[in-house]
């Protein structure tokens, strides 16, 4: 029996690298936004916007998800779908987007492997989803950040994009080991061979240590990049170009694991 604890949303901290003291939010895709701040509620639609300099919450009508643009004025701007929470964190603000996990998976695939072949993007979707399920709570007050400390995340890709297709084609699939979803790790380029936890001198957080991580030969002899644990993104792309499916790619990089449908467990 597969042991599961799958949440219906995931909370991702965004733009934290900028240590912002102010955000601007505005509707996207004809959404109507409800902003709660300072004990007051305000609706924003059309070309309207709101500067946020203290704790606030932004949703759609009746607390629903909504499309919105979020920016750190003069530095960065991205479109998100979900609910937004702004928290005060010492001398700066923290933006947290609560979104559907599958929205997060598609966004991660688009950010992590934007030009990879389809089967490599499907492999990326499965490992991203597995990490989202099994490694929650990596930050105080939210689950993940949008940097490589957790998983790189940008905007939600278009419905017809390769990243969105990879997410849809693998929907609900996750890597499991001994009946539990694996907090699957990956790096950009392993240099020809992945490593075990011991070889990496890894002191993992959360449940990463529940999988031993085997040293696996990789078809690409590139520049060593990252911790070299789990899936090599460069190697996965090369394997996909040579005809391997996402299941074969994941079986190579994560020996002794299974790929299970965690949305409809048996």
LINDANOR-V997549 format. One record per pair of residues at least 6 apart in sequence whose ideal C-beta (glycine too) atoms are under 8 Angstrom apart, sorted by the first residue. I is the first residue (numbers start at 0). J is the second residue. Records with the same first field share a line. If there is no record, write none. Layout:
BEGIN
I: J, J
END
This chain:
BEGIN
0: 178, 264
1: 175, 178, 179, 180, 259, 261, 264, 265
2: 178, 179
3: 180, 261, 264
4: 132
5: 100, 132, 261, 262
6: 100, 135
7: 99, 100
8: 81, 97, 98, 99, 100
9: 97, 98, 99, 100, 103, 131, 135, 142, 143
10: 84, 95, 96, 97, 140, 141, 142, 143
11: 95, 96, 97, 98, 103, 141, 142, 143, 144, 145, 149, 152
12: 93, 94, 95, 138, 140, 141, 143, 144, 145
13: 69, 77, 79, 94, 95, 96, 144, 145, 152
14: 22, 69, 71, 75, 94, 145
15: 93, 94, 144, 145, 146
16: 146
17: 71, 74, 75
18: 90, 91
19: 71, 74, 91, 92, 94
20: 52, 90, 91, 92
21: 50, 51, 52, 71, 72, 92
22: 50, 51, 69, 70, 71, 72, 85, 92, 94
23: 48, 49, 50, 51, 68, 69, 70, 72
24: 32, 34, 43, 48, 49, 51, 57, 67, 68, 69, 70, 83
25: 32, 43, 46, 47, 48, 49, 67, 68
26: 32, 43, 44, 45, 47, 65, 66, 67, 68
27: 66, 67, 68, 78
28: 66
29: 44
30: 44, 59, 65, 66, 67
31: 42, 43, 44, 59, 60, 65
32: 42, 43, 44, 49, 57, 58, 59, 65, 67
33: 40, 41, 42, 43, 57, 58, 59, 60, 62
34: 40, 41, 42, 43, 49, 51, 55, 56, 57
35: 55, 56, 57
36: 51, 53, 54, 55, 56, 85
37: 53, 55
41: 49
43: 49
50: 72
51: 85, 92
52: 92
53: 85, 87, 92
54: 85, 86, 87
55: 83, 84, 85
56: 82, 83, 84, 85
57: 65, 67, 82, 83, 84, 85
58: 64, 65, 82, 83
59: 65, 82
62: 82
64: 80, 81, 82, 98, 99
65: 80, 81, 82
66: 78, 79, 80
67: 78, 79, 80, 83
68: 76, 77, 78, 79
69: 76, 77, 78, 79, 83, 94, 96
70: 76, 77
77: 153, 154
78: 154, 155
79: 96, 98, 154, 155
80: 98, 99, 102, 155
81: 96, 97, 98, 99, 102
82: 96, 97, 98
83: 94, 95, 96, 97
84: 94, 95, 97
85: 92, 93, 94, 95
86: 92, 93, 95, 140
87: 93
93: 140, 141
95: 140, 141
100: 128, 131, 132
101: 128, 166, 170
102: 155
103: 127, 131, 152
104: 124, 127, 128, 131, 166
105: 124, 155, 156, 160, 162, 163, 165, 166
106: 152, 153, 154, 155, 156, 162
107: 123, 124, 127, 150, 151, 152
108: 120, 123, 124, 127, 156, 162, 165, 166
109: 153, 154, 155, 156, 160, 162, 163
110: 150, 151, 152, 153
111: 123, 127, 150, 151, 232
112: 119, 120, 123, 162, 232, 235, 236
113: 162
115: 123, 232, 235, 236, 239
116: 236, 239, 240
117: 161, 164, 165, 239
118: 238, 239, 243, 244, 245, 248
119: 232, 235, 236, 238, 239, 245, 248
120: 161, 162, 164, 165
121: 165, 168, 169, 244, 245
122: 230, 235, 239, 245, 248, 249
123: 165, 185, 230, 232, 235
124: 165, 166, 168, 169, 172, 245
125: 169, 172, 173, 174, 183, 245, 249, 258
126: 174, 183, 184, 185, 229, 230, 249
127: 150
128: 169, 172, 173
129: 173, 174, 180, 181, 182, 183
130: 149, 150, 182, 183, 184
131: 142, 143, 150
132: 173, 180, 261
133: 173, 179, 180, 181, 182, 183, 205, 206
134: 143, 149, 182, 204, 205, 206, 207
135: 142, 143, 205
136: 142, 205
137: 143, 144, 148, 149, 204, 205
138: 144, 149
143: 149, 150, 152
145: 151, 152, 153
156: 162, 163
157: 163
169: 245
170: 262
171: 260, 261, 262, 263
172: 258, 259, 260, 261
173: 180, 181, 258, 259, 261
174: 180, 181, 183, 249, 253, 256, 257, 258
175: 181, 256, 257, 258, 259, 261
176: 209, 210, 253, 255, 256, 257
177: 209
179: 206, 209
180: 261
181: 209, 210, 253, 256
182: 205, 206, 207, 209, 210
183: 210, 229, 230, 253
184: 207, 212, 226, 228, 229, 230
185: 228, 229, 230, 231, 232, 252
186: 224, 225, 226, 227, 228, 229, 230, 231, 232
187: 224, 225, 231, 232, 233
188: 219, 221, 222, 223, 224, 225, 231, 232, 233, 234
189: 217, 219, 221, 223, 224, 225, 227, 231, 233, 234
190: 217, 220, 221, 222, 223, 224, 227
191: 216, 217, 219, 220, 221
192: 214, 215, 216, 217, 227
193: 212, 213, 214, 215, 217, 227, 228, 229, 230, 231, 252
194: 212, 214, 226, 227, 228
195: 211, 212, 213, 214
196: 203, 207, 208, 211, 212, 228
198: 214
199: 212, 226, 227, 228
201: 207, 212, 226, 228
210: 253, 256
212: 228, 229
213: 254, 255
215: 251, 252, 254
217: 231, 233, 234
218: 234, 237, 238, 241
219: 231, 233, 234, 237
221: 233
229: 252, 253
230: 248, 249, 252, 253
231: 252
234: 252
235: 248, 252
238: 247, 248, 251
239: 245, 248
243: 251
246: 258
249: 256, 258
250: 256
END
